[in-house]
């Protein structure tokens, strides 16, 4: 597997669980470089535990050997296998379909240029999905489509706020995230605090045999509002939703902590992580 981004990690993990011996070639500093570093490290450790080889280096060439394939890295190393799956990014399939002739403007990479309500440069023409260069997520594409339809029909619409988009990496365990990452918060100079708990401490997780994963919340030091969150665990994509609601509605960690959760439940860890940030926002209450 060449490429250790979201798609590469998902396919590498899937084939590994299906019984294939997988070598994952990661050109970046780590597997899943756009994800939370602790989440990336955990998934990498799990890959190693399952027998996957994770190799650092940039693939330079792939050749058919007649009995398989060989991948040559930039440093001269050669890795051999039966197949090579490429997951090194994607490009929009917009060339030669008449878009420019119809007045639909493309950017220098070939993506369709749209505004906040999915309008293109051609009157009455809207575009949605990966071809627009916005987040390549089905949920974002569907929202773009709904906004375009509502706008075309004259209904009131609210543009997508990309800071509130939740995403999920379908490895095993999954990585779900919403809002700002810790790196983004540091870069923007925002005052924040972090609270994190391992799912292995959760009673329901123990019943289900879940011993890997965690819940992490970033809260604003002054206001206590949720700025971002990461969940690593089984079906993390399902459990991120309350934190997505919290972020979208500017809820504080105290408001999350005061809401009732079923006991025992995996969502109880979300509440407990928020409870550990209780002292935040005290200055704003004085």
C-alpha positions as CSV (number, residue, x, y, z in Angstrom):
1,X,0.0,0.0,0.0
2,X,1.5,3.3,-1.1
3,X,0.0,6.2,0.8
4,X,-0.7,6.6,4.5
5,X,-3.4,9.2,4.4
6,X,-7.0,8.4,5.3
7,X,-7.7,6.2,2.3
8,X,-4.4,4.4,2.5
9,X,-4.8,3.7,6.2
10,X,-8.4,2.5,5.7
11,X,-7.5,0.0,2.9
12,X,-4.3,-1.1,4.6
13,X,-6.2,-1.9,7.8
14,X,-9.0,-3.6,6.0
15,X,-6.7,-5.9,4.0
16,X,-4.7,-6.6,7.1
17,X,-7.8,-7.7,9.0
18,X,-8.9,-9.9,6.0
19,X,-5.7,-11.8,6.4
20,X,-3.3,-10.2,3.9
21,X,0.3,-9.4,4.8
22,X,0.4,-5.6,4.3
23,X,3.3,-3.2,3.9
24,X,2.2,0.4,4.3
25,X,4.6,2.9,2.8
26,X,4.2,6.3,4.5
27,X,5.9,9.2,2.8
28,X,5.0,11.7,5.7
29,X,6.4,11.8,9.2
30,X,3.6,9.5,10.4
31,X,0.6,7.5,9.4
32,X,-2.5,9.6,9.1
33,X,-0.5,12.9,9.2
34,X,-3.7,15.1,9.2
35,X,-5.2,13.4,12.2
36,X,-4.6,14.0,15.9
37,X,-1.0,12.8,16.7
38,X,-2.1,10.6,19.6
39,X,-4.8,9.0,17.4
40,X,-2.2,8.5,14.7
41,X,0.2,6.9,17.1
42,X,-2.4,4.6,18.5
43,X,-3.5,3.4,15.0
44,X,0.1,2.9,14.0
45,X,0.8,0.8,17.2
46,X,-2.3,-1.3,16.4
47,X,-1.1,-1.8,12.8
48,X,2.2,-3.1,14.2
49,X,0.4,-5.4,16.7
50,X,-1.6,-6.9,13.9
51,X,1.6,-7.8,11.9
52,X,1.5,-4.9,9.4
53,X,4.9,-3.5,8.2
54,X,4.9,0.3,8.2
55,X,7.8,1.7,6.2
56,X,8.8,5.4,6.0
57,X,9.8,6.7,2.7
58,X,8.6,8.1,-0.6
59,X,7.7,5.7,-3.4
60,X,9.5,6.5,-6.6
61,X,8.5,3.7,-9.0
62,X,6.4,0.6,-9.2
63,X,7.3,-2.3,-11.5
64,X,5.6,-5.5,-12.6
65,X,8.1,-8.3,-11.9
66,X,6.1,-11.0,-13.6
67,X,5.4,-12.8,-10.3
68,X,4.3,-9.7,-8.4
69,X,5.4,-6.1,-8.1
70,X,8.4,-4.2,-6.7
71,X,8.2,-0.7,-5.2
72,X,11.4,1.4,-5.3
73,X,11.7,4.1,-2.7
74,X,13.5,7.4,-3.2
75,X,16.4,6.2,-0.9
76,X,16.9,3.1,-3.1
77,X,15.2,0.5,-1.0
78,X,13.0,-2.0,-2.9
79,X,9.9,-3.6,-1.4
80,X,8.4,-6.6,-3.1
81,X,4.8,-8.0,-2.9
82,X,2.0,-9.5,-4.9
83,X,0.1,-6.3,-5.5
84,X,0.5,-2.6,-5.1
85,X,-2.4,-0.4,-4.2
86,X,-1.9,3.3,-4.7
87,X,-3.6,5.8,-2.4
88,X,-1.7,9.0,-3.0
89,X,-4.4,11.5,-3.5
90,X,-7.0,12.3,-6.2
91,X,-7.7,14.8,-8.9
92,X,-11.1,16.1,-10.1
93,X,-12.5,14.4,-13.2
94,X,-13.7,17.7,-14.8
95,X,-11.7,18.0,-18.0
96,X,-13.3,17.5,-21.4
97,X,-16.9,17.4,-20.2
98,X,-17.9,20.9,-21.5
99,X,-17.8,22.8,-18.2
100,X,-15.7,25.7,-19.4
101,X,-17.6,26.0,-22.7
102,X,-20.8,26.3,-20.5
103,X,-19.1,29.1,-18.5
104,X,-18.3,27.1,-15.4
105,X,-15.0,28.3,-14.1
106,X,-12.4,25.9,-12.9
107,X,-9.4,26.7,-10.7
108,X,-5.8,25.8,-11.6
109,X,-6.2,22.3,-10.2
110,X,-9.3,21.6,-12.1
111,X,-11.8,22.0,-9.3
112,X,-15.2,23.7,-10.0
113,X,-15.2,27.1,-8.3
114,X,-18.3,27.6,-6.2
115,X,-19.5,30.2,-3.7
116,X,-20.9,29.7,-0.2
117,X,-24.2,28.4,-1.6
118,X,-22.7,26.1,-4.2
119,X,-23.3,28.4,-7.2
120,X,-20.8,28.2,-10.0
121,X,-19.8,31.1,-12.3
122,X,-22.5,30.0,-14.8
123,X,-25.9,31.4,-14.0
124,X,-28.3,28.8,-12.7
125,X,-25.6,26.1,-12.4
126,X,-24.6,24.7,-9.1
127,X,-22.0,22.1,-8.1
128,X,-21.6,19.8,-5.1
129,X,-19.2,17.2,-4.0
130,X,-15.5,16.4,-4.3
131,X,-15.3,18.2,-7.7
132,X,-15.6,21.5,-5.8
133,X,-12.5,21.1,-3.8
134,X,-14.2,21.4,-0.5
135,X,-13.8,18.6,2.1
136,X,-14.0,15.3,0.2
137,X,-16.7,13.9,2.5
138,X,-20.1,12.4,1.5
139,X,-21.7,14.4,4.3
140,X,-20.3,17.7,3.0
141,X,-21.4,16.8,-0.6
142,X,-24.9,16.0,0.6
143,X,-25.1,19.3,2.5
144,X,-23.8,21.2,-0.5
145,X,-26.5,19.6,-2.6
146,X,-29.2,20.5,-0.1
147,X,-28.0,24.1,0.1
148,X,-27.9,24.3,-3.7
149,X,-31.4,22.9,-4.0
150,X,-32.9,25.2,-1.3
151,X,-31.2,28.3,-2.8
152,X,-32.4,27.5,-6.3
153,X,-35.9,27.2,-5.0
154,X,-35.6,30.6,-3.2
155,X,-35.5,29.2,0.3
156,X,-33.4,30.7,3.1
157,X,-30.1,28.9,3.4
158,X,-27.1,28.9,5.7
159,X,-23.7,28.3,4.2
160,X,-21.6,25.4,5.4
161,X,-19.3,26.3,8.3
162,X,-16.3,24.0,7.6
163,X,-15.1,24.5,11.2
164,X,-18.1,22.4,12.4
165,X,-17.8,19.5,10.0
166,X,-17.3,16.2,11.7
167,X,-15.2,13.5,9.9
168,X,-14.3,9.9,10.5
169,X,-11.5,7.6,9.5
170,X,-12.8,4.1,9.0
171,X,-9.9,2.2,10.4
172,X,-10.4,-0.3,13.3
173,X,-10.8,1.4,15.7
174,X,-12.2,4.5,14.0
175,X,-11.0,8.0,14.5
176,X,-13.7,10.7,14.6
177,X,-13.0,14.4,15.0
178,X,-14.8,17.7,14.9
179,X,-13.8,21.3,15.2
180,X,-10.2,22.6,15.6
181,X,-7.2,20.3,16.1
182,X,-4.7,21.0,18.8
183,X,-2.2,22.1,16.1
184,X,-4.7,24.6,14.7
185,X,-5.4,26.0,18.2
186,X,-1.7,26.5,18.9
187,X,-1.2,28.1,15.5
188,X,-4.1,30.5,16.1
189,X,-2.9,31.4,19.5
190,X,-6.1,30.4,21.2
191,X,-6.1,29.7,24.9
192,X,-7.3,26.2,25.4
193,X,-7.1,23.2,27.7
194,X,-7.2,19.5,26.9
195,X,-9.0,16.7,28.7
196,X,-8.6,13.1,27.7
197,X,-9.7,9.7,29.1
198,X,-9.0,6.2,27.7
199,X,-12.1,4.2,26.8
200,X,-10.6,1.2,28.7
201,X,-11.7,2.8,31.9
202,X,-15.4,2.9,30.8
203,X,-17.6,0.2,32.4
204,X,-19.6,-0.4,29.1
205,X,-16.4,-0.6,27.2
206,X,-15.2,-3.3,29.6
207,X,-18.4,-5.2,29.0
208,X,-18.0,-5.0,25.2
209,X,-14.3,-5.9,25.3
210,X,-13.1,-2.5,24.1
211,X,-9.7,-1.8,25.5
212,X,-8.3,0.6,22.9
213,X,-9.3,4.2,22.2
214,X,-9.9,7.5,24.0
215,X,-12.0,10.6,24.1
216,X,-10.4,14.0,24.0
217,X,-11.9,17.5,24.2
218,X,-10.4,20.9,23.6
219,X,-12.1,23.6,25.6
220,X,-11.6,27.4,25.6
221,X,-9.8,28.4,28.8
222,X,-11.9,31.6,29.3
223,X,-15.4,30.8,28.0
224,X,-15.4,27.0,28.5
225,X,-16.8,26.5,25.0
226,X,-15.9,23.3,23.2
227,X,-13.4,24.1,20.4
228,X,-12.7,20.6,19.1
229,X,-12.8,16.9,20.0
230,X,-11.4,13.6,19.0
231,X,-12.7,10.1,19.7
232,X,-10.8,7.0,18.8
233,X,-12.7,3.7,19.3
234,X,-15.3,1.3,18.0
235,X,-18.0,3.2,16.0
236,X,-16.4,6.5,17.0
237,X,-18.3,8.1,14.1
238,X,-21.5,7.5,16.0
239,X,-20.2,8.8,19.3
240,X,-18.9,12.1,18.0
241,X,-22.4,13.5,17.3
242,X,-23.0,15.0,20.7
243,X,-19.7,16.9,20.5
244,X,-20.7,18.0,17.0
245,X,-23.9,19.4,18.4
246,X,-22.0,21.1,21.2
247,X,-19.6,22.8,18.8
248,X,-22.4,23.9,16.5
249,X,-24.3,25.4,19.3
250,X,-21.4,27.0,21.2
251,X,-22.0,24.8,24.3
252,X,-19.6,24.8,27.2
253,X,-18.0,21.8,28.8
254,X,-20.1,22.4,31.9
255,X,-23.3,22.1,29.8
256,X,-22.1,18.8,28.4
257,X,-21.1,17.5,31.8
258,X,-24.5,18.4,33.3
259,X,-26.5,16.5,30.7
260,X,-27.5,13.0,31.8
261,X,-25.9,9.9,30.2
262,X,-27.1,6.4,30.5
263,X,-25.1,4.2,32.9
264,X,-23.3,2.3,31.7
265,X,-22.7,3.7,28.3
266,X,-19.8,4.7,26.1
267,X,-21.1,8.2,26.0
268,X,-20.4,8.4,29.7
269,X,-16.8,9.0,28.9
270,X,-17.7,12.1,26.9
271,X,-19.4,13.5,29.9
272,X,-16.6,12.6,32.2
273,X,-14.0,14.2,29.9
274,X,-16.0,17.4,29.9
275,X,-16.4,17.2,33.7
276,X,-12.7,17.3,34.1
277,X,-12.6,20.7,32.4
278,X,-15.2,22.2,34.9
279,X,-12.9,24.9,36.2
280,X,-12.6,26.5,32.8
281,X,-14.7,29.7,32.2
282,X,-14.7,30.6,35.9
283,X,-13.0,33.9,35.1
284,X,-15.8,34.8,32.7
285,X,-18.5,34.1,35.4
286,X,-17.1,36.5,37.9
